[in-house]
Structures are given as structure tokens and as C-alpha cells.
Amino acid sequence: MKILQIEDLMVYFGPQKRPLRAVDGVSFEIERNKVFGLVGESGSGKTLTALSIIKLIPEGAYFAGGRILFNEKDLLAAEDEYLRKLRGSKISIVFQDPASSLNPVFTVGYQIAEAILAHQDIGTPSAVELALEFLRKVHIADPKRVFHDYPHQLSGGTKQRISIAMALVNSPELVILDEPTTALDVTIQAQILDLLTEIREKEKLSMLFISHDFGIIARMCDEVGVMYKGNMVERGPTKQVLTSPKEPYTISLLESVKAFI
Amino acid sequence: MIMVKCDSLTKSFPVFKGYLKERAGEVTAVDNVSLQIERGEMFGLVGESGSGKTTLGKIILGILKPDSGNVELATGRLNVIFQDPYNSLDPKMRVGDIIAEGLVVRRPETKDRVGEALELVKLPRTAATKYPHQFSGGERQRIAIARAVITKPELIVCDEPVSSLDVTVQLQILNLLKGIQKESGITYLFISHDLRVIKYMCGRVAVMKAGRIVEENTTRSLYSTPAHPYTKLLLSSILSYDYSR
């Protein structure tokens, strides 16, 4: 069964007459419990495609067409209230830079508990318990201490673990990960990818995984779509796309990557 | 012949803590580091953030003074290429002026030299009259390279020169740097966190961790038979999409 279907999505910027077609007719589907990867260079439209799912596109951008079906309901036609309830609960997102996605003036514990209480009516004591449980789930060594820490007191890897915990607290069905390890050192990146693999299996999650790195895509994704200038030029099972690419762009991109290995 | 000789370099920075910024101790960014770079070599310095590789590069450039130890350079002609081509080029200056700025004396032929430098980095001569914001990240890094080579340096410190670029652009810039090296025999100190980039570029490499060089070897040997556990960890963290391996 498909959790997400995107059909001919178009997101444009600027004047109606001569718009900048940042996402220009992208279609793909994510099967339940599968990880779909979006790969491409900067400006190819991968982040905008992902943000469209929760209608968080930047100011000046507008939907010029297409449908986004989440559990068969069209999100582009949905009311704001419905989307508000969806964001951070059924669909959650982990951004690239945990230093800017966490609020610097609140403790980690406060922020996680706040995320829980926004969607679950369970009262503060239970929310605190739940927050601690999720800190343990993402393998924070000393959850009780970290709970009372501010983001700046923690390392980049720990902050990203917290972002992941926050994305999981409301039992999402789909987690969007936008370059979740790009800001991290390689050894920390390996740890975070291990954590995501573990969580994916335990929690039976579907994921949309954005990366510019084919190594990460190969490691994490069942299927992959290659984006170029607002289009998805190629799509298929990850191994097939990476070992026998058909489109010239995918071939040339992989050639560049191969030169380094 | 030796181009750079570092002898037990140490550099610490004070750490301040709390509202009143009281001095709470110090962190040793470079800890008793010795290394030698041969003339014409591409020497790689790899490490994670905070390992001290940029500080070491700055000491070699003379931007920072070491607390102890000394640096001997076989040349006074050195230059640098930084990571972020968005912050390293003055947005209010024309590209031609940015590139010419390193020349101490401006002469009528300066314009020609700027033009030559632009051609060397495969940008049109007309780029000289434009401003940095009119160029992409890769083009800006080419401008930074033109600015570095116009002074005819013998040593260039490249500090993460491709880390903020897309992989296809990375390859173009690396090949450009390689081509320049081949033609002019410049010595590079190539600083990067990315082992793949180092492997592509450098003949010899030193691995830094917490201010110390934990291993130094030819790139080939380091990759095939890493000795230090940290080098092994770094190498095992590289993700390959190559299913045949």
C-alpha cells in the first residue's frame, strides 16, 4: 500500500507569466514501510518537493498544479487546520542543521515535551516521561541531564539525535529527512545513519530521505528519484538506478562521484 | 627539496565561560605537530571538525603565531584558497579588482595579468568587470583561485576548497587545481575533512585528531593499510554506493 503519492507536482516562483519552475511536474510514490530517496545537486528542487508535502513552501512560491495524496487524501486541497494537525504528528521532518532547527532559548526537554503536548492531550508529567523515553530511544547517554540542557551545550550529533527524537514522539507514519547528516562529521554521520536504520525497522516507518550523497542513498533507500532542474529525470529501485542508470544526467552525476572512489 | 618544515608546533586558545566571560582554561588546537612538505608536493591534511587542521594551515601561512615551535618556509610566495566562496570575496569589489588586489604594484599590464589569470581558471576575460554575486559557487571558487595564482605563489594552502560545492563542480575545481599544479609545479597543502577528495588529489597525507597528527603516510599506503585506529574509523565511515565492493 502506498502512503504517499505525488502526481505531477508543480511549484513555481515569481510572476505568473514567466515563472521560475522550481519543481516542474514531479511524480513518485512511497510504499508503506519503505524509504524513498531524493538525490540531486543544489537547486534541483528536492527540498522544495519535500516541503510541499506539508505545505511549508517559502514565501513567493505557489502550487501551479499536481496532487499530493497522503493515505489517499489530497493535501493540496486540505484545510489548514487538517494540515496543522498532520505536521509533527503523522508527518514529521528532520532538517539538515540541528543548530538552527532547535530553539536556543528553551531546554531540550521543554521543546520535546512541547512537541508532544501540541498533539497529545496527556498532561505535562506524562509528556516529560515520554520525552525521556524518546531520548533513551535515540541513545542519548544521560537523558536526565540532556533533558535540562540547552541546545548550545550539546554536540552536533547529539542535537541531531534530539531532532530525530522530536520527529518520532507523535508516532509519525511518514518522516521526511532533509540532508540529516550533511552538517556532521563522517564518523558521527555513520552513527546517525545506524540510528535511523534501527528506528526505521523498530517503528515500521516510511521515510522520504533527501541527500546529495549517493553513498548515503545506497545505504538508506529502497527506491530513489534523481532530481535535476525541477524534474525527476530517473526513478527506480536504488540498486538498479545506481548500477545501471539510464538517463544521461544520472550517468554523468555518477561518473563525477565515481572519480573520487 | 623541502618547502615547508614544521617543528613541534603548539597553539592554544583561551576558553571563556559564563556571563562575565571569565577565562576557564584553554584548548590546545595544535599539539606538538611536526611535518615536512616537499617542493611540488600535494600534501593532504585530513581530520574532522575541531581537529586543528585549519589552525595548522593558518600557522603555516603566518596568520597565527604558534605558542612554541617554528615553521621554516623555503619561499615567501604563498597564498590561500578558502572554503566558502560566498564569504571570501568582497561583494562590493569588481572581480578584476579582487583578483588584482594581491599585486603590490599596479601597472598598465595588470589588466592583462588579470585576464590571463581568468583564462587560466577558465572564466571569460569579461568576468573582470562583474561583481561576485553574479557568479555561481563554482565560478566564485575559480575567482578565488585566480586571485591566489596571480601572485605566482610557490605554496598554496587550500582550506576545504570544494566542501561547499556540488560534486560535479567539485570535480571541475579539483581538476583545475591539479592542472595548475602540473603546469607550474606549485606546492599545495590541501586541507579537507573528505577522505575521498584527499585521495583524489594528494600523494601524501597526514591524519589529524584533537590537535595531533596520528598518522602520516603516502595516500596509497594509508588507504590500503591504515595503522591508527582513528584512521581505520575514518575510512570505514566512507559510504560507497558501489555495490560490487
Interface residues (C-beta under 8 A of the other chain):
Chain A: E41 S42 D185 V186 T187 Q189 A190 L193 H212 D213 F214 G215 I216 I217 A218 R219 K239 L242 T243 S252 L253 L254 S256 V257 K258 A259 F260 I261
Chain B: E48 S49 D166 V167 T168 Q170 L171 H193 L195 R196 V197 K199 Y200 L233 L234 S236 S237 I238 L239 S240 Y241 D242 Y243
